[in-house]
Amino acid sequence: MNTLSTAASANNTEFGGRMFVYEVVGLRQNQASDRANYSIRKSGSVFITVAYNRMNEEMRRIARLGGKILSIKPLVSPAEFIPQGSVLATETAPASSPEVPQEAPAKAPKKEKRDVPVNTYRPNKPFVGKCLSNEELVREGGEGTVRHLTFDLEGSDLHYLEGQSIGIIPDGEDKNGKPHKLRLYSIASTRHGDRGDDKTVSLCVRQLEYKDPKTGEKIQGVCSTFLCNLKPGDDLKITGPVGKEMLLPEDPESNVIMMATGTGIAPFRAYLWRMFKETHEDYKFKGKAWLFFGVAYTPNILYKEELEALQAEFPDQFRITYAISREQKNADGSKVYIQSRIAEHADEVWEWIQDEKTHTYICGLKGMEGGIDEGLSGAAGKFGITWSDYQKQLKKADRWHVETY
């Protein structure tokens, strides 16, 4: 069994509690690993000490060598948790073997420039499209009204990617006699549209209704009401597309965690249709997808039949976890919100998130973020990792995406 080298001990003194140990299995022997300062042909786990500021680099290196990280723990004393007979590896070659070539630190892969269409149509010169269909998504017994709308883009130059938004300028004028300002809505269809001909775009729109806190008068949202009342053949002004934060990874081997409330399902419908429903010559999804979806009542589960049909067809790749707040209860009797489900599955979600191919997306009500952070903080804390710091690394690596309102 290898032991910690002098150099590693120095590193441990320098970083103190900021050194961590990765328990890894499945490393394969190849030209790159032949240069490592430990054997990987032995059975069982390999334990690799990693400085806090090199955690992401080491994850990428392990992935290149075909390894899987079973756990991450702070380095206190190796004897405390490393089983007898296991292999202990360090980041630095032993001082007694300076002639052994050291593998260069893994560099973050260069981000390829993606051709992302933005602002093809602006508010001062929108595209005038037509409503093709307007369908109710809330079933009997549900709350409110949510419509799935599809618009004709024939004759336009408007192209978009999954995760982008378009702007809608409602007809009419505001109380000052000026044209209404545009509202942005997440696109609920893939770049090819619901009809697969690249000539449509779809939205998922909830009609906003609330009571004026002073007068008690019922107020309806200007743009959402305009959209929900559209009939096939009606014209509407469209701008955009906009947005780069929620773009779906181009790598078909990526894993995707989606957390949505209500109409926050819109971009995830686009993702799932591209992953599982459409056929593409240049894209075949090979990863895993997990959708957490929070609603008030079962009839408010938008696109329920379509989502569950995909889950039934691709059970090894697609998973759905619902949080139905007005119908389900936690063990303490409190309502089940999406953050409740994240806390319930926190260890497994954390395992997914540690995979460098996993992207996490949050879309919906802003209040959901705090509960999600709380659940993941507990899971990360089991390994001595501060979630807020780790989350910053995910954001920097473009693997943590949020669009809330």
Buried (B, 14 or more C-beta within 10 A) or exposed (E): EBEBBEBBBEBBEEBEEBBBBBBBBBBEEEEEBEEBBBBBEEEEBBBBBBBBEBBBBBBBBBBBBBBBBBBBBBBEEBEEBBEEEBBBBBBBBBEEEEEEEEBEEBEEEEEEEEEBBEEBBEBEEBBEBBBBBBEEBBBEEBEEBBBBBBBBBEEBEBBBBBBBBBBBBBBEEEEEEEEBEBBBBBBBBBBBBBEBEEBBBBBBBBBBEEEEEEEEEEEEBBBBBBBBEBEEEBEBBBBBBBBEEBBBBEEBEBBBBBBBBBBBBBBBBBBBBBBBBEEEEEBEBEBBBBBBBBBBBBBBBBBBEEBEEBBEEBEEBBBBBBBBBEEBEEEEEEBBBBBBBBBBBBEEBBBBBBBBBBBBBBBBBEEBBEBBBBBBBBBBEEBBBEBEEBBEBBEEBBBBBBBBE
